[in-house]
Amino acid sequence: MLVSLFPTQTETLNATYDSYLADLDLTEDPGVLVALRAAVCILNLRAGDGRFPSNPEVFLGGTGLGEWRPTSFLPGTPPVPVPMVTPWVATVTPFTLKDPAQFRASPPPPHLTSGKYAKDYNEVKALGSLIGSARSPEQTDIAYFFADNSVLLWTRVLRTVTDTYLSNIGDSARLFALSYMAMADAYITAWDSKRHWNFWRPVTAIQQGDNDGNPRTAGDPDWQSLITTPSYPDYTSGANNNSGALTTMLANFFGSDKVTFSMTSNTPQVVQKTRTYRRFSDAAEDVVDARIYAGIHFRFADTVARRQGSHVANWAFSHFLRPVSE
């Protein structure tokens, strides 16, 4: 699978794979042939699914109030705006969903002058600022903890939970397959909503706050988020789609949300490297708060994304890889 997806690394990957098989004395194992056939089937199934298009869209958003526009720039005179990262993810063929828009989010706050928008605006402005924030040290540590790569962070959780609670390799394989299909579709769902609604990030909104028509949103042209704002629209949060999908899938698989597990972050700034949770949903709640403390999302983008991820996981769990009756 890796050789096919990353052909420029074929020589290194083949050598690593051959060494792996030799070390485990699996060179002649018939299971290897089964695995190769499975990989070919998956590659054929996913051919032309929209990944890595040869002519990807260059999306720079808009300049109207509430519209996303680039939040980072390459050096130059004038500086060169960085377009939306991987906009094509919004149209990739899902693994379990009927289409990318199946769980598209409802519109973000339609009126920038609304009380709901002002409440979430002022929350992220106060708690997510790089300088002069109202965050506590614990809130800052949570922000950095979940600033780790979301897929890698939750993959470590998946491995830990599987090693702790499962002994049957078939159960482990099913859980991994369900989890990764749900997480992939959750990201596709998030990108569909991002590209469709094109809602601005807090850093843009707060710098433009005096121009949005809302007397309750005082602007600050120098405001910056705690961590670098990613180069794609705010609504909805990819990290929360991901965490919502995996925590819901785990709760479905084990038949309970109440499962104790630990997770470890590799973000260099983190003080508390490992956190222990007694419910899957508790960790998902921390991700919602973390993206606000980091200054990169409004709360409504996080909470809606978490629900989206849960919907995706519930759909995948109820429609795919169902247990075989004995």
Buried (B, 14 or more C-beta within 10 A) or exposed (E): EBBEEEEEEEEEBEEEEEEEBEEEEEEEEEEEEEEEEEBEEEEEEBEEEBEEEEEEEEBEBEEEEBBBBBBBEEEEEEEEBBBBEBBBBBBBBBBBBEEBBBBBBEEBBEEBBEEBBBBBBBBBBEBBBBEEBEBEEEBBBBBBBBBBEBBEBBBBBBEBBBEEBBEEEEBBEBBBBBBBBBBBBBBBBBBBBBBBBBBBBBBBBBBBBBEBEBEBBEBBEEBBBBBBBBBBBBBBBBBBBBBBBBBBBBBBBBEEBEBEBBBBBEBEEBEEEEBEBEBBBBBBBBBBBBBBBBBBBBBBBBBBBBBBBBBBBBBBBEEBBEEEEE
